Amino acid sequence: DYEIDFDKKFVFIGGCFNTVNQLKNLFQNAYFYDNENEIDKFVITSDDVIIVYLTDFMSHSTYYKVRNMCEKTKQIHCSNSNIVRILDAISANI
C-alpha cells in the first residue's frame, strides 16, 4: 500500500503511452503533459500541485522549461517507466 493521496493535484510531465494510461487510471485528477508546447503555466505553478517528471520519456527542453517555471513547486523525478517504481518514488517524496 502507498501513502499517496491520489486526489491531490499531480502534474505528470513526459512518460511513455502505456505508463501514462496506467497513471491516468490511478490519478484521475492529474494533468498529463508530454511536450513543452502543451504545458499550462497556471496549472503547473499552482501552490498545491506536485510535479512528477517521468524523465525516461521527456525532452531536455521540456524538463528545463517546467523546472524553470516551477522552482518553488514540489518536484519528484522518476527515471523509470515501471508503475510500481513510479509509485514508490512518489510515496517516498511526498
C-alpha positions in Angstrom: 0.0 0.0 0.0 1.1 3.5 -0.8 0.6 6.6 1.3 -0.4 8.7 -1.6 -3.4 10.9 -1.8 -4.5 10.1 -5.4 -6.9 13.0 -5.3 -4.1 15.6 -4.8 -3.3 17.8 -7.8 -0.4 16.0 -9.6 1.1 17.0 -12.9 3.0 14.4 -14.8 5.5 15.5 -17.4 6.7 13.0 -20.0 6.2 9.3 -19.8 5.5 6.5 -22.4 2.0 5.9 -23.6 1.4 2.7 -21.5 2.7 4.2 -18.3 0.7 7.4 -18.7 -2.5 5.4 -19.3 -1.9 3.4 -16.1 -1.2 6.6 -14.2 -4.4 8.2 -15.6 -6.4 5.4 -14.0 -4.8 5.9 -10.6 -4.5 9.7 -10.6 -7.9 10.8 -12.0 -7.5 14.5 -11.0 -4.0 14.7 -12.5 -2.8 16.7 -15.5 -0.5 15.0 -18.1 1.8 16.8 -20.5 4.2 15.2 -22.9 5.8 18.2 -24.6 6.6 21.8 -23.7 4.0 23.3 -26.1 1.1 21.8 -24.2 2.1 23.0 -20.7 -0.3 25.3 -18.9 1.7 27.6 -16.8 -1.2 28.4 -14.5 -1.7 24.7 -13.7 1.9 23.8 -13.0 2.7 26.9 -10.9 -0.2 26.4 -8.5 0.8 26.2 -4.8 -1.0 22.8 -4.3 0.4 21.0 -7.3 3.1 18.2 -7.2 5.2 17.9 -10.4 6.3 14.4 -11.3 8.9 14.2 -14.1 8.9 10.9 -16.0 12.4 11.5 -17.3 12.9 8.4 -19.5 10.4 9.8 -22.0 10.9 13.6 -21.9 12.9 16.1 -23.9 15.6 18.2 -22.2 13.8 21.4 -23.3 10.5 20.3 -21.7 12.3 19.4 -18.5 14.1 22.7 -18.2 11.1 24.8 -19.2 9.0 23.2 -16.4 11.8 23.3 -13.9 12.4 27.0 -14.5 8.7 27.8 -14.2 8.2 25.8 -11.1 11.2 26.5 -8.9 9.1 26.7 -5.7 6.8 23.8 -6.5 7.2 20.3 -5.1 9.0 18.2 -7.8 9.6 14.5 -8.0 11.9 12.8 -10.5 11.2 9.3 -11.8 13.7 7.8 -14.2 11.7 4.7 -14.8 8.6 3.7 -16.7 7.7 0.9 -14.2 4.4 1.9 -12.5 5.5 0.3 -9.2 8.8 2.2 -9.1 7.0 5.5 -10.0 4.5 5.0 -7.1 7.5 4.1 -4.8 9.2 7.4 -5.8 6.1 9.4 -5.3 5.3 7.8 -2.0 8.9 8.3 -0.8 9.0 12.0 -1.7 5.6 13.5 -0.7 
